[in-house]
């Protein structure tokens, strides 16, 4: 296993979880298309006529170069979900590239439809996830180094923080072509229209001024 290329390792890890949630396809390929006149609607997307598919439908070039991390979070996620990579449609698998500046954070978030497997390619990351109320919101956390792999169970809140002094890079495999994303802070304090301050002051047991301050912030989306 130590001799395997990183790219092969990522693919193997992602493939292992690919059939854990999304239904299995009943055809070889179902390339997503936005042309509603030339496709068949399948599981959230229209499918291109398979006879019109090309090799380019199964190629994604978005992971080739480092991403700009000069933002409020110091990180940048490059998803390769079905919206960016049409050839994934119905295949129950997707990926993401995550670039981190020193101190960069991929903030607490969830993927409601997918388990995530993360492999560190460069740098040192503090990662963790929190279980549901059923397990008393237990935090599982670990420091990861180059070559380490960590899994975040489907639907659970998780995060990654670059605790090193240098750039960090990780790749994630997810068990859905459309795993979804809910960034917790954005969803709670950046909802449109905003959630009632009466709800948030009671839920978080803070003064209304704190809620007003948080709702007035610019909640950056690093995807």
Helices and strands as residue ranges (DSSP letters): H 6-17, E 32-33, E 39-42, E 45-48, G 50-52, G 55-58, E 75-80, G 86-88, E 94-100, E 105-110, E 116-122, E 125-130, G 133-135, E 139-144, E 149-152, E 157-162, E 168-174, E 182-183, H 184-189, H 197-204, H 208-215
